[in-house]
Amino acid sequence: PFKTLRENKNFKLTKQDLKNFCMAFRYMIPKPVAEKKLPQLLFDEVSCPIIVSDSNPNLHNIDLLPDIYEFIEKQKVITFTYNAGYISEQHVVFHPHFLKEYNNRWFLWGCLEKEDGTIIEAYNYSIDRIKPNSLHELNDKKYISKDPSFYLNLLNAIVGVTIPKDKEKERIIIET
């Protein structure tokens, strides 16, 4: 929908443009941000050089983003049913810490709590594979927190969302 804007490098975004954008993508904006910031964005004069969005409005389960964001913000343990497609559905107990969009898909990062109580750190699930209506808060579990910079540092060291096991970083030089 913003093809003409992307092609024009010297445009100025008007208040109406931003309002249209926010209304079109309001389901992508986490609930707390929308409640606090959206009124300001929609009614204050705004000027910025460009808006870039890799968002796909047809993503499955995109409506879960505001709830997941709130669970992270309030440090709540959650449970959901996950279907990876290549294995049978699994019931998951998860300590959510971070959301990452990659390749037009959203990924939830955090600590996986296995049935035996073992904790696996830096685990991620794609939101589009969470079974609809299976996401719930668990009040009887103590939340395991993680410093927010942990994921920024981790994701800075990889491309995408897959963490290579037993691999060292490689330095790649591209000459032109």
Secondary structure by P-SEA (a helix, b strand, c coil): ccccccccccccccaaaaaaaaaaacccccaaaaaccaaaaacccccccccccccccccccccaaaaaaaaaaacccbbbbbbcccccbbbbbbbcccccccccbbbbbbbbbcccccccccccccccccccccbbbbccbbbbbcccaaaaaaaaacccccccccccbbbbbbcc
